[in-house]
Amino acid sequence: MLARTFKQSALYIIFRGACALSTTSRVQGLEEIIPKFPKEGEPLQSIGQAWTAKDLRQKSWDDLHKLWFVLAKERNLLQSEKLAYARARTQMPDPSRLTKVRKGMNRIKQVMSERLKEHEDLHMRMQLKAFIDSM
């Protein structure tokens, strides 16, 4: 019994240590999409440009997948932020961010469709087309 408890304690400590070293955010669930309003006098973060098709063509299929979900999460956050600012009857700072995210997502679909045309296996091509259309 004591040995089992010791093993569980050791695993717990190892697991907690690994979590403490993680660089990702511990925020999960709805907290990820709840907008955080900037404080008074706090400068806005600089926003880059939308992903270009040229840049996306250099990414692997898996990287495009990951980027799609990052952009989808960002789009949801920005939609929530837009709604929160509308409810507060104030102007959303830099609304072009939402446009940049949408352009990036559309370009990912474009690049995936281009790669789909190059696929030789008809069955695989049909599966990938269905997947891209569902995005």
Accessible surface in RSA format (square Angstrom, percent):
REM  Atomic radii and reference values for relative SASA: ProtOr
REM  Chains: A
REM  Algorithm: Lee & Richards
REM  Probe-radius: 1.40
REM  Slices: 20
REM RES _ NUM      All-atoms   Total-Side   Main-Chain    Non-polar    All polar
REM                ABS   REL    ABS   REL    ABS   REL    ABS   REL    ABS   REL
RES MET A   1   189.43  98.1 143.15  94.7  46.28 110.2 125.63 106.8  63.80  84.5
RES LEU A   2   150.12  83.6 144.59 103.4   5.53  13.9 146.37 102.8   3.75  10.1
RES ALA A   3    71.77  66.0  62.08  95.8   9.69  22.0  68.33  96.2   3.44   9.1
RES ARG A   4   158.67  66.6 154.38  78.7   4.29  10.2  53.57  73.2 105.09  63.7
RES THR A   5    62.25  44.3  62.08  62.9   0.17   0.4  50.53  67.9  11.72  17.7
RES PHE A   6   143.58  71.8 139.50  86.4   4.08  10.6 143.56  87.0   0.02   0.1
RES LYS A   7   141.33  68.9 139.33  85.5   2.00   4.8  83.77  75.4  57.55  61.3
RES GLN A   8    97.45  54.5  91.57  66.9   5.89  14.0  38.44  81.8  59.01  44.8
RES SER A   9    50.54  42.7  44.55  59.5   5.98  13.8  27.85  59.3  22.69  31.8
RES ALA A  10    34.83  32.0  29.11  44.9   5.72  13.0  34.25  48.2   0.58   1.5
RES LEU A  11   119.02  66.3 116.24  83.2   2.77   7.0 116.49  81.8   2.53   6.8
RES TYR A  12   135.07  63.1 129.72  73.8   5.36  13.9 101.16  76.0  33.92  41.8
RES ILE A  13   119.81  68.2 116.31  86.7   3.50   8.4 117.71  84.8   2.10   5.7
RES ILE A  14   119.04  67.7 110.98  82.7   8.06  19.4 116.83  84.1   2.20   6.0
RES PHE A  15   128.79  64.4 125.17  77.5   3.62   9.4 128.66  78.0   0.13   0.4
RES ARG A  16   106.97  44.9 103.94  53.0   3.03   7.2  22.45  30.7  84.52  51.2
RES GLY A  17    33.72  41.6   0.00   N/A  33.72  41.6  32.22  88.4   1.50   3.4
RES ALA A  18    60.86  56.0  45.94  70.9  14.92  33.9  51.08  71.9   9.78  25.9
RES CYS A  19    33.38  25.2  24.36  27.2   9.02  21.2   7.24  18.3  26.14  28.2
RES ALA A  20    84.00  77.2  47.50  73.3  36.50  83.0  58.21  82.0  25.79  68.3
RES LEU A  21   149.93  83.5 128.25  91.7  21.69  54.5 131.74  92.5  18.19  49.0
RES SER A  22    58.34  49.3  29.75  39.7  28.58  65.8  30.39  64.7  27.95  39.2
RES THR A  23   138.94  98.8 100.46 101.8  38.48  91.7  80.29 107.9  58.65  88.7
RES THR A  24   103.74  73.8  88.88  90.1  14.85  35.4  77.34 103.9  26.39  39.9
RES SER A  25    81.99  69.3  51.48  68.7  30.50  70.3  55.97 119.2  26.02  36.4
RES ARG A  26   164.64  69.1 137.92  70.3  26.72  63.6  73.70 100.7  90.95  55.1
RES VAL A  27    55.40  36.5  51.23  46.4   4.17  10.1  53.56  46.5   1.85   5.0
RES GLN A  28   138.24  77.3 126.38  92.4  11.86  28.2  34.46  73.3 103.78  78.7
RES GLY A  29    54.56  67.3   0.00   N/A  54.56  67.3  43.23 118.6  11.33  25.4
RES LEU A  30   134.19  74.7 128.28  91.8   5.91  14.9 128.88  90.5   5.31  14.3
RES GLU A  31   104.47  60.0 102.18  77.3   2.29   5.5  33.68  65.2  70.79  57.8
RES GLU A  32    62.77  36.0  47.50  35.9  15.28  36.4  11.98  23.2  50.79  41.5
RES ILE A  33    52.09  29.6  51.72  38.5   0.37   0.9  51.72  37.2   0.37   1.0
RES ILE A  34    95.96  54.6  94.53  70.4   1.43   3.5  95.43  68.7   0.53   1.4
RES PRO A  35    21.40  15.6  12.67  11.6   8.72  31.7  13.31  11.0   8.09  50.3
RES LYS A  36   162.13  79.1 134.29  82.4  27.84  66.3 117.06 105.4  45.07  48.0
RES PHE A  37   105.89  53.0  84.74  52.5  21.15  55.0  85.38  51.8  20.51  58.7
RES PRO A  38    54.92  40.0  32.46  29.6  22.46  81.6  36.72  30.3  18.20 113.1
RES LYS A  39   160.49  78.3 149.50  91.7  10.99  26.2  98.94  89.1  61.55  65.6
RES GLU A  40   179.40 103.0 149.50 113.1  29.89  71.2  70.83 137.0 108.57  88.6
RES GLY A  41    83.12 102.5   0.00   N/A  83.12 102.5  45.23 124.1  37.89  84.9
RES GLU A  42    90.55  52.0  72.40  54.8  18.15  43.2  28.65  55.4  61.90  50.5
RES PRO A  43   114.56  83.5  94.48  86.1  20.07  73.0 105.48  87.1   9.07  56.4
RES LEU A  44   106.44  59.3  80.21  57.4  26.23  65.9  81.89  57.5  24.54  66.0
RES GLN A  45   157.19  87.9 139.03 101.6  18.17  43.3  50.88 108.3 106.31  80.6
RES SER A  46   114.32  96.6  81.62 108.9  32.69  75.3  55.07 117.3  59.24  83.0
RES ILE A  47    68.80  39.2  39.85  29.7  28.95  69.8  42.19  30.4  26.61  72.2
RES GLY A  48    55.25  68.1   0.00   N/A  55.25  68.1  42.28 116.0  12.97  29.1
RES GLN A  49   146.71  82.0 119.81  87.6  26.90  64.1  46.45  98.9 100.26  76.0
RES ALA A  50    15.65  14.4   5.93   9.1   9.72  22.1   9.78  13.8   5.86  15.5
RES TRP A  51    84.03  33.7  79.71  38.6   4.32  10.1  69.77  37.2  14.26  23.1
RES THR A  52    50.19  35.7  49.64  50.3   0.55   1.3  47.58  63.9   2.61   3.9
RES ALA A  53    17.47  16.1  14.62  22.6   2.85   6.5  14.62  20.6   2.85   7.6
RES LYS A  54   147.76  72.1 144.11  88.4   3.66   8.7  87.26  78.5  60.50  64.4
RES ASP A  55    57.83  40.5  55.81  55.6   2.01   4.8   8.98  21.1  48.84  48.7
RES LEU A  56     0.00   0.0   0.00   0.0   0.00   0.0   0.00   0.0   0.00   0.0
RES ARG A  57   114.57  48.1  96.17  49.0  18.41  43.8  49.57  67.8  65.00  39.4
RES GLN A  58   142.36  79.6 104.14  76.1  38.22  91.0  43.75  93.1  98.61  74.8
RES LYS A  59    68.27  33.3  63.73  39.1   4.54  10.8  17.83  16.1  50.44  53.7
RES SER A  60    59.11  49.9  46.82  62.5  12.29  28.3  51.30 109.2   7.81  10.9
RES TRP A  61    67.18  27.0  63.17  30.6   4.01   9.4  53.90  28.7  13.29  21.6
RES ASP A  62    92.01  64.4  90.72  90.3   1.29   3.0  17.07  40.2  74.94  74.7
RES ASP A  63    61.09  42.8  57.56  57.3   3.53   8.4   9.46  22.3  51.63  51.5
RES LEU A  64     0.03   0.0   0.00   0.0   0.03   0.1   0.03   0.0   0.00   0.0
RES HIS A  65    44.67  24.4  44.67  31.0   0.00   0.0  35.34  36.4   9.33  10.9
RES LYS A  66   135.10  65.9 130.06  79.8   5.04  12.0  86.91  78.2  48.19  51.3
RES LEU A  67    24.24  13.5  21.60  15.5   2.64   6.6  23.81  16.7   0.43   1.2
RES TRP A  68    25.05  10.1  25.05  12.1   0.00   0.0  14.21   7.6  10.83  17.6
RES PHE A  69   124.67  62.4 120.74  74.8   3.93  10.2 120.94  73.3   3.74  10.7
RES VAL A  70    90.60  59.6  88.26  79.9   2.35   5.7  89.52  77.8   1.08   2.9
RES LEU A  71    17.31   9.6  17.31  12.4   0.00   0.0  17.31  12.2   0.00   0.0
RES ALA A  72    15.62  14.4  15.62  24.1   0.00   0.0  15.62  22.0   0.00   0.0
RES LYS A  73   104.31  50.9 100.69  61.8   3.62   8.6  64.11  57.7  40.20  42.8
RES GLU A  74    64.31  36.9  62.00  46.9   2.31   5.5  17.39  33.6  46.92  38.3
RES ARG A  75    77.74  32.6  77.74  39.6   0.00   0.0  11.59  15.8  66.15  40.1
RES ASN A  76    66.33  45.7  63.83  61.7   2.50   6.0   8.50  20.5  57.83  55.9
RES LEU A  77    46.15  25.7  46.15  33.0   0.00   0.0  46.15  32.4   0.00   0.0
RES LEU A  78     0.80   0.4   0.80   0.6   0.00   0.0   0.80   0.6   0.00   0.0
RES GLN A  79    68.46  38.3  64.38  47.1   4.08   9.7  29.21  62.2  39.24  29.8
RES SER A  80    30.54  25.8  22.72  30.3   7.82  18.0  13.85  29.5  16.69  23.4
RES GLU A  81    17.89  10.3  17.89  13.5   0.00   0.0   3.22   6.2  14.67  12.0
RES LYS A  82   101.25  49.4  99.84  61.3   1.42   3.4  58.69  52.8  42.56  45.3
RES LEU A  83    94.01  52.4  90.68  64.9   3.32   8.4  93.58  65.7   0.43   1.2
RES ALA A  84    25.05  23.0  16.94  26.1   8.11  18.4  22.33  31.4   2.72   7.2
RES TYR A  85    19.64   9.2  19.64  11.2   0.00   0.0  16.72  12.6   2.92   3.6
RES ALA A  86    63.79  58.7  42.52  65.6  21.27  48.4  51.51  72.5  12.28  32.5
RES ARG A  87   178.48  74.9 153.01  78.0  25.46  60.6  60.75  83.0 117.73  71.3
RES ALA A  88    59.29  54.5  31.89  49.2  27.40  62.3  43.72  61.6  15.57  41.2
RES ARG A  89   214.18  89.9 179.64  91.6  34.54  82.2  71.41  97.6 142.77  86.5
RES THR A  90    79.37  56.5  59.77  60.6  19.60  46.7  66.92  89.9  12.45  18.8
RES GLN A  91   141.75  79.3 120.24  87.9  21.50  51.2  60.97 129.8  80.78  61.3
RES MET A  92    13.52   7.0  10.33   6.8   3.19   7.6   7.85   6.7   5.67   7.5
RES PRO A  93    29.38  21.4  19.49  17.8   9.89  36.0  29.22  24.1   0.17   1.0
RES ASP A  94    54.29  38.0  40.12  39.9  14.18  33.5  22.53  53.0  31.77  31.7
RES PRO A  95    71.40  52.0  65.83  60.0   5.57  20.2  66.19  54.6   5.21  32.4
RES SER A  96    47.69  40.3  42.40  56.6   5.30  12.2  41.49  88.4   6.20   8.7
RES ARG A  97    40.90  17.2  40.08  20.4   0.82   1.9   9.38  12.8  31.52  19.1
RES LEU A  98     8.54   4.8   8.54   6.1   0.00   0.0   8.54   6.0   0.00   0.0
RES THR A  99    66.76  47.5  66.13  67.0   0.63   1.5  41.55  55.8  25.20  38.1
RES LYS A 100    58.77  28.7  56.59  34.7   2.18   5.2  37.81  34.0  20.96  22.3
RES VAL A 101    12.67   8.3  11.49  10.4   1.18   2.8  12.65  11.0   0.01   0.0
RES ARG A 102   104.13  43.7 102.41  52.2   1.72   4.1  40.63  55.5  63.50  38.5
RES LYS A 103    97.74  47.7  96.81  59.4   0.93   2.2  44.91  40.4  52.83  56.3
RES GLY A 104     0.57   0.7   0.00   N/A   0.57   0.7   0.57   1.6   0.00   0.0
RES MET A 105     7.49   3.9   7.49   5.0   0.00   0.0   5.98   5.1   1.50   2.0
RES ASN A 106    97.26  67.1  91.35  88.3   5.92  14.2  24.32  58.5  72.94  70.5
RES ARG A 107    70.33  29.5  70.17  35.8   0.17   0.4   9.78  13.4  60.55  36.7
RES ILE A 108     0.00   0.0   0.00   0.0   0.00   0.0   0.00   0.0   0.00   0.0
RES LYS A 109    61.64  30.1  61.24  37.6   0.39   0.9  28.74  25.9  32.90  35.0
RES GLN A 110    82.50  46.1  74.18  54.2   8.32  19.8  34.46  73.4  48.04  36.4
RES VAL A 111     0.57   0.4   0.57   0.5   0.00   0.0   0.57   0.5   0.00   0.0
RES MET A 112     0.00   0.0   0.00   0.0   0.00   0.0   0.00   0.0   0.00   0.0
RES SER A 113    39.25  33.2  38.95  52.0   0.30   0.7  22.60  48.1  16.65  23.3
RES GLU A 114    53.25  30.6  49.98  37.8   3.27   7.8  33.92  65.6  19.33  15.8
RES ARG A 115    57.74  24.2  54.08  27.6   3.66   8.7  33.45  45.7  24.29  14.7
RES LEU A 116    16.57   9.2  16.08  11.5   0.49   1.2  16.57  11.6   0.00   0.0
RES LYS A 117   161.27  78.7 138.04  84.7  23.23  55.3  87.75  79.0  73.52  78.3
RES GLU A 118   137.71  79.1 111.14  84.1  26.58  63.3  49.76  96.2  87.96  71.8
RES HIS A 119    71.14  38.9  64.37  44.7   6.77  17.3  46.25  47.7  24.90  29.0
RES GLU A 120   163.05  93.6 137.67 104.2  25.37  60.4  54.83 106.0 108.22  88.4
RES ASP A 121    78.69  55.1  69.61  69.3   9.08  21.5  30.50  71.8  48.19  48.1
RES LEU A 122   115.91  64.5 112.85  80.7   3.05   7.7 112.85  79.3   3.05   8.2
RES HIS A 123   120.78  66.0 116.68  81.1   4.10  10.5  84.87  87.5  35.91  41.8
RES MET A 124    76.68  39.7  76.51  50.6   0.17   0.4  68.51  58.2   8.17  10.8
RES ARG A 125    80.80  33.9  80.80  41.2   0.00   0.0  20.37  27.8  60.42  36.6
RES MET A 126   123.23  63.8 115.50  76.4   7.73  18.4  99.69  84.8  23.53  31.2
RES GLN A 127    95.19  53.2  84.78  62.0  10.41  24.8  35.02  74.5  60.18  45.6
RES LEU A 128    30.22  16.8  30.15  21.6   0.06   0.2  30.22  21.2   0.00   0.0
RES LYS A 129   108.54  53.0 108.54  66.6   0.00   0.0  79.49  71.5  29.05  30.9
RES ALA A 130    63.68  58.6  51.23  79.1  12.45  28.3  57.84  81.5   5.84  15.5
RES PHE A 131    70.47  35.3  64.75  40.1   5.72  14.9  70.02  42.5   0.45   1.3
RES ILE A 132     6.17   3.5   6.17   4.6   0.00   0.0   6.17   4.4   0.00   0.0
RES ASP A 133    89.17  62.5  63.96  63.7  25.21  59.6  28.89  68.0  60.28  60.1
RES SER A 134    89.46  75.6  48.58  64.8  40.88  94.2  48.85 104.0  40.61  56.9
RES MET A 135    43.57  22.6   6.30   4.2  37.27  88.7  25.51  21.7  18.06  23.9
END  Absolute sums over single chains surface
CHAIN  1 A    10783.9       9277.4       1506.5       6584.2       4199.7
END  Absolute sums over all chains
TOTAL         10783.9       9277.4       1506.5       6584.2       4199.7
